[in-house]
Amino acid sequence: MIPRSASSLNIARVLFVLVCELAGIAIALSTQDQEPHIPVWLGVLVGLLVSSFVIYAETLMRSFSLRGFSTGTFGLLVGLFCAWLLTKVNLDRLVIEGLQLEARMAESVSLWTNSLLFASLGFIGTVLALRTSKDDFALVIPYLHFRQEEGRKTPTIVDSEVLIDGRLVGLLESGFIGGRIVIPKYVLSHIQELTRSNDTNEKQSGERAMQILEELKNREEINVSIHESRSETRDGDTIENRLLETTRLLGGRVLTCNTNLTKLAKLEQVSALNLNDLGEALIPQLNVGRKLRLALVRAGKEDHQAVGYLSDGTMIVVNHGAGFIGTTQEIAIISKLQTQSGQMIFGELVS
């Protein structure tokens, strides 16, 4: 179900607060036979402060994924290993001998030098790992590839325009796009704002998007989830930038109908799919001699002509098809004519 992610997080937070409160009360009660003892109210207060601090830290790390954590941990270990190697060359002894310090001062300097060395190289290793791409990891460790084995596991992040467009359900049912469908929280908020708009067109677009969301929620074979993205908006932050940030964070691809978003994704090297580009790629190439089945729906300009339309709106004039209006016939393309208003295609009945 779509709201499952948000409700699960809230339940986990509430349970964590209760656990911290109970732990604070238990610690306070365990000291009642001692002097000085901890008051129960102080245990409750400390438990509340600890839980509030941890939850606040969790909200600050909302844009930090498990993949980022594992990458940072790898960089930290590399930095600590380099620091350990430097301690083997007695770098602190070189500092002590260079400054000609006394024994008592030398011990303190040795401790501070080693601590600073481990902290600095650990921090540098973590930052470099977080800045490094997956391909660079493959260069450092040739047989280690941080990539998914199957493209279907790649999450697809959708924007509001795709939901309003209405073709998403059919596309998912066809199997051309698989894996997890992710809807960021701010996209859902934008759709809800559209449903409350005073503009009739925007309101209808929002309602249509909500219907698509409801249909996706009721399809058990479609894996849809809401991503708990950051709710605050920074200066100069647009919904396009936030979509690219979420896509980069999840290591997925963004599905959109927005041409500008597609161009921006290419510039920032983020994987993007455009439904309009897919539709244009699927338009059949009507070359002369090609045969296809066409529904004849009305008469043409000439008495013997009939007219049919393809799914993309392309009109085909069929000679000698007037007697078959209202039926589906097999036709063959015989010519194409480019005019100022577009392309005219003429066909003949195969039979």
N, C-alpha and C positions, 0 to 999 in steps of 0.2 A: 504494500500500500504506500502511497506517496508520502503521507505525513509521518511515517514510522520512524525515520531518522531523527527528526526534531523531537518527537515525544520521547524517544529512547534516551537521547542526551539529557533532556530535562529530568527524567526519572533518575538517571545515574547521578546527576548533580544533587538532587534532593536526598538520595540515599547516602551520598558522600557527606553531606552536611549532618545528617542524622548520626552517621558513624562517628564523625568528629565530636559531636555533642556528647554522645554516649561515652566515648573515650575520655573526654574531659571530666565528665561526672564520675566515671570509674576511678580515675586517678585521684580526684579530690576525695572520694569516699575512702580510698585506701590509705590516706594520710590522717584520717580522723583520730586515730589512736596515738598520733605522734605530735610532738611540739617542736616548732610551730606547724600547724596543719593548714591545708589549703581549703578555703571555703568552697562550697559547691557552686555558688554563683560565679566565682572566679574560674572554675573549671569549665562552666558553660560558656563564659565569655571568651576564654582562650580557644576553646573548640570552635566557636563561631568565627573568631579572627583567623584561625588557621585555615578553616574551610573556605572562607571568603577570599583569602590570599591565593589559595591554590586554584579556585574557580576563576579568579581574575587573571591569573597567569595562563590558565587554559584558554580563555577568550583571546588573549594576546597571541597565542600560538595557533589560532584558528586557521591561518594560512600556511601553517607548517605541517607537512604531511609525514606519514611514516617513511616514505621513500627519502624525504629530506633528512629525517632523523637518522636513518641507516647510513646515508651518505656522509653526514656530518660526523657520525661515530667512527666511520672508516678513516676520515681525514684526521680526527683526533688521535686515533691509535697510531697513524703514521707519524704525526708530529711528536707524540710521546716517545716513539721508538727512536726517532732522530735525536731527541733530547737525551735519551739514555745512552746512545752511542757517543754523544759529546761528553757526557760525564765520564766515560771510560778513558778519555784523553786527559782527564784531570784539568778541565778548564778552570775550575775554581782555584786550583793550586797555582796556576799561572798568574791569576789575578793577585793572589796572596803574596807570591814571591815578587811580583812586579811592584806592589805597594809596600813590601817589607813590613807586614803587620805582625803584631804580637800573637801569641797562641790563643788567648781568649778572644781577641778580636777576629782572628783567622777562622775560628769555628763558626762565628756568626756570619761572617762574609761567605763562607762556604755554603751555609744553609740558605742564605738569601740568593746567592748566585744560582744554585741548583733549582730553587723554587721558581725564580724568574725565568730560567731556561725552560723548565717543563711547561710553565704557564704560557710563555710566549710562543714556543713552537707548537704546543697543543692548539692554541687559538689560531695561529697561522695555518696549520694543517686543516682545521675545521672550515675556515673561511675559503681556502683554496678548493677544498672538496665540494663545497656548496656552489662555488662558481664554475665548477668544471662540468662539461657536458658528458653525456653517456658515451659519445664517440671518443672523447679524450681518455676516458677510463679504459676503453678497449685498446688504446695505444700504449697506456702505461702497463696494463696487465693484458697481454695479447689474447689470452684464452678466456677472458671474463667479459661478458657482454650483458649490460644492464638493459635488456630489452625483453618484450613479451614474445612468447613463441608463436602465438596466434593473434592475427589481426582482430578476430572477433572479440578478444578480451579487452581491446582498447575502448575506453569509455567515450561516448559521444555526448558533447555538451550542446544543448540546443538553446536558441534565443527565442524571444517572444514572436518574432516574425515567422519563424517556422511553425510555431503552434497556431498562429493566426491563419497561416496559409492553408492548413488542413490536409496536406498530402503526407504528413508524417506517419499516420497510422497505416496507410496503404503501403508506404515504403518499408516499414518494419515488418508487416505481414508478408511482403514479397521475399524477405530474407536478404536483400541487397545490403542492408546495414544491420549488424548484429551487435551483441554485447550489451553493456549497461548504458541506458539513456539517463543522463544527468541534467536536472533542471536546477540552476542556481537559485538561491532564495530571493535574490534581488530581481530576477526575471519574473518569478511568481508574484512578487510585490508590484512590479510594473503592470502585469496583467490585471491584478486586482484594482489598481488605480484606473485602468482603462474602463473597467466595468462600472466605475463610479463617475465617469466623465460626463459632462453636460453635452458634449458633442455626440450626435447620434451615431456617426460612423465609428468613432473610437469606442463607444459603448458596445456596438454590435461586434466589433473586432475582439474586444475583451471577452464578451460572452461566448463567441465562437471558440476562442482559445481555451476558455474554461471547460467547454464541452469536450474539446479534444483531450484535455487533461483527465477529465472524468472517464472518457473512453479508454485512455491508456491505463488508468488505475484499475479498471475492471478486466483488463486482459492479463490473465495470469502468465501467459507465455512471454510477455514483454516485461523486462526488468527495468523499472523506472524508479529513480530515487531523487530526493531533494538534497542539494549540497548546502551545508550550513556555511555560506560565505560570509565575509565581514559585512555588516549592515551599514557602517558609516561610510560617507563619501568624502574623499580627499579633494583638495583644490585641483581643478582641471581634470578631474576624474570623470570619464564617460562610461556608459554601459558597455561600449565596444572594448575599451581598455580593460574593464573588469572581466569581461568574457574571455579575453585573451589571457589574463592573469590566472583565471580559474582553469582554463584549458592547459596552460603550461604547468600549473600546480599538480593537476591530476594526470599529466602525461597522456592526454587524450587528443581529440580533434573536435573542432567546433562545427556545427551544422547550422547554416544560415541561409537566408535569401537576400542578405544585404551585400551588394557588390563592394561597397566601401570597406566593410568588415573583412571581406575576403582578400582585398588588396592589402589591407593593414596586416592581416595575418601572414601573408607571404613576406612582407617586409620584415616582420619580427620572427620569421621562421617558425610559425605555429601552423600545425596541420589544420586545414579548413576545407569543408565541403559546401558547395553552393547548390541548392536545389534547382535554381534556374539553369545553371551550367549543365546539370544532369539532364534536365528536360530538353535542352537544346541538343545535347549529345544523342538523345534517344529519338529525335525526329527522323523518320525514315527518309532515306535518300531516294527520291522519285526520279530515277533515270529512265530514259526512253527504253521501252521494251519490258519494263518491270510489270509483273502481274500482282494484283492484290484484290481482296474482297472489299466492296464499298457499298454502303447503304445509300440508295438514291432517294432523296427527300423532297425535291421540288423540280419544277420544269425550268429549262434554261431559256435563253433569249430566242433561240430557234425552236420551231415546233417539234423537231425530232430530238432535241437535247434534254438531258436530265442532269441534275447537279447533286453532288454528294460532298461530304466534308470529312476530313481526317480528324483525329482526336485533338490535334493542335490547332484546328481551325482552317487548315489549308483546303481551298475549294478546288474540286475537280469537275470539269465539264465533260460529260460522257455523251458521245454522239450516238444517235439511234437508241437512246435509253429512255425516251419519254414513255414508252409503254410499260416500263418496269418500275415506275415511281412507287415507292412504298415497300420495295423489296431490296434484298442484298444480292448483288451480282458480282461476278468475277470480271475485272476489267484489266486492260493492258494500257500502259502509258504510251501515247504515240507522239506527243510533242509538248514543249514548254515554251511559253512566251513571257518575256519580261516587259512589264508595263510600268508607268509612273506610279500606279497604285499598288503594285506588287507583282507577283508571279502568277500567271494563269497556266493551268495544267489541263491538257485534253487527253481523253482516253476513249477507248473503244471497248464494246462488249466482246469478251473472248469467244462466246458462243456464236 
